Amino acid sequence: GMQIGDSRISQFGSILLRTTTKDKNSWTHNVVVEGLDAVSGNSLWSRTFPKEAPRIVSYRGETDLVISLPANSDGAKLEMDVNPALRQKWPRLDATADDYFLESLAPRNGNVLGAVIVRTGKGSFRLRNAEAAGAWLVAADSSNRLLVYSLSTGERAGILFGRQPVICAASALLAAQNERGQLSLYDLNTLARREQYVFTSPIVYTAFAGDQRRFLVLTGNQRAYTIQLPSP
């Protein structure tokens, strides 16, 4: 297998993310994030972050990669300076250190797919994680809320209550947990709840099937459920 050495490695689906630093005394700047094929170890893409080291905030390997930077940092400003589409959205960045700049990347080539700024209202909440797929990015915060953003506009579309967001871009559906054993299915276009499912055991894992017609729910008592998605 591949030797990790002094680099930092995490796995994101079929991609290994390797972070190295050009400054042996610091991991906060001059870092290089490299996407490697998990099977072959071959390098697929590489990006240098000279000003600020990004934080990986997404965990769903079947969707897009989301990185986070403080919204008023030099690192976030540099990301917008080198990307004309982002610079057009935010010609003047009126963000604070408590806000988050989230960027969605294509896992296999590292291309920027879009970005949003999560404004916290002077640190009234913290970001837990964020998932992105297709036209949407959903950020989970410390107040048990899901902040739904449009990647095309960078604007927030609405707020839902829940945690552990799972996005099906093809069907424009969002699955999210709320109370123990409860799973809600939302329409991302309208943010209306389509269905609610209640299980007798805590939900461990949820995933949409590749055919976009079913989704899987695994519960803590080791039961696996395959559920048909509702018709549009």
Helices and strands as residue ranges (DSSP letters): E 8-12, E 15-21, E 31-37, E 43-49, E 55-56, E 65-70, H 74-81, H 84-89, E 100-105, E 112-118, E 127-133, E 136-141, E 145-150, E 156-161, E 163-168, E 173-177, E 182-187, E 193-198, E 203-208, E 214-219, E 224-228
